[in-house]
Amino acid sequence: MKRLLIISASVREQRRSHGVALYLHDYAQRGGLAVSSVFDLKEANFPLFTERLAYLQDAPEAAIIFSQAVSQADAVIIVSPEYNLGVPASTKNAIDLLTSEWLGKPVGIASVSSGGFGARNVWGELSKIMLHMGARPSSTGYFTPNVQNSYNELGLNVADSKPFDERAHKFITSLFG
Ligand SMILES: Cc1cc2nc3c(=O)[nH]c(=O)nc-3n(C[C@H](O)[C@H](O)[C@H](O)COP(=O)(O)O)c2cc1C
């Protein structure tokens, strides 16, 4: 069974995108697609890193665990909101911490917004960043506009999960093709 790591990138109080991370985690397991785990940047409580992990003196333990989790995963999903048309600082801080861990890694980008566009800017920006770092970003995105209408902090919150499951299936399987 493939190992999937889902990075939940919002550290905001009352965040909504964490529900998207938990839903994708649940679907990956429920659909038998992967052994999935979530790395929660809010829980990790990273400082603003002053150097990449490979060169950092006295790295926090959570940073080393993060590096190992990305290295050991067969694929990574980054669930990130869009803040002011760009990648939030918490997302970029975690990405920039690593170097060789990203090489050749299939990466899926799940972008989340409370507005109607599903954070497409972030999807494009993260795809470009991942290509630059030598990862393999999937051309299949998982876009969540109006997140407050479908998810809460615990995950998907709708009567009919079928359309969500269909999109999640395409998104996750694109990483293991
Ligand atoms: C600093 C900041 C900037 C934001 N900018 C945008 C934006 O440009 N477009 C948008 O649709 N939503 C924007 N939002 C709202 C987020 O999309 C919303 O909080 C959503 O729930 C996803 O982020 P979260 O996981 O942190 O909750 C912004 C939120 C914050 C805190």
The ligand as a Tripos MOL2 file, in Angstrom:
@<TRIPOS>MOLECULE
LIG
   31    33     1     0     0
SMALL
NO_CHARGES

@<TRIPOS>ATOM
      1 C1         -4.6750   37.0130    5.7770 C.3       1 LIG1
      2 C2         -5.8210   36.3930    5.0180 C.ar      1 LIG1
      3 C3         -5.9880   36.6690    3.6840 C.ar      1 LIG1
      4 C4         -7.0220   36.0700    2.9470 C.ar      1 LIG1
      5 N1         -7.1100   36.3040    1.5980 N.ar      1 LIG1
      6 C5         -8.0610   35.6790    0.8640 C.ar      1 LIG1
      7 C6         -8.1120   35.8190   -0.5500 C.ar      1 LIG1
      8 O1         -7.2970   36.5060   -1.1620 O.2       1 LIG1
      9 N2         -9.1020   35.1830   -1.2330 N.ar      1 LIG1
     10 C7        -10.0230   34.3860   -0.5850 C.ar      1 LIG1
     11 O2        -10.8970   33.8160   -1.2320 O.2       1 LIG1
     12 N3         -9.9800   34.2210    0.7410 N.ar      1 LIG1
     13 C8         -9.0210   34.8260    1.4870 C.ar      1 LIG1
     14 N4         -8.9580   34.6450    2.8540 N.ar      1 LIG1
     15 C9         -9.9530   33.8020    3.5110 C.3       1 LIG1
     16 C10        -9.5480   32.3100    3.4590 C.3       1 LIG1
     17 O3         -9.8100   31.8400    2.1680 O.3       1 LIG1
     18 C11       -10.3610   31.5650    4.5060 C.3       1 LIG1
     19 O4         -9.8630   31.8640    5.7990 O.3       1 LIG1
     20 C12       -10.4750   30.0650    4.2720 C.3       1 LIG1
     21 O5        -11.2260   29.5370    5.3350 O.3       1 LIG1
     22 C13        -9.1750   29.2860    4.1190 C.3       1 LIG1
     23 O6         -8.1820   29.6100    5.0800 O.3       1 LIG1
     24 P1         -8.0980   28.9270    6.5580 P.3       1 LIG1
     25 O7         -7.8220   27.4750    6.3700 O.co2     1 LIG1
     26 O8         -6.9770   29.6460    7.2230 O.co2     1 LIG1
     27 O9         -9.4340   29.1410    7.1970 O.co2     1 LIG1
     28 C14        -7.9450   35.2310    3.6040 C.ar      1 LIG1
     29 C15        -7.7810   34.9580    4.9780 C.ar      1 LIG1
     30 C16        -6.7330   35.5230    5.6790 C.ar      1 LIG1
     31 C17        -6.5530   35.1670    7.1280 C.3       1 LIG1
@<TRIPOS>BOND
     1     1     2 1
     2     2     3 ar
     3     2    30 ar
     4     3     4 ar
     5     4     5 ar
     6     4    28 ar
     7     5     6 ar
     8     6     7 ar
     9     6    13 1
    10     7     8 2
    11     7     9 ar
    12     9    10 ar
    13    10    11 2
    14    10    12 ar
    15    12    13 ar
    16    13    14 ar
    17    14    15 1
    18    14    28 ar
    19    15    16 1
    20    16    17 1
    21    16    18 1
    22    18    19 1
    23    18    20 1
    24    20    21 1
    25    20    22 1
    26    22    23 1
    27    23    24 1
    28    24    25 2
    29    24    26 1
    30    24    27 1
    31    28    29 ar
    32    29    30 ar
    33    30    31 1
@<TRIPOS>SUBSTRUCTURE
     1 LIG1         1 GROUP 0 **** ****
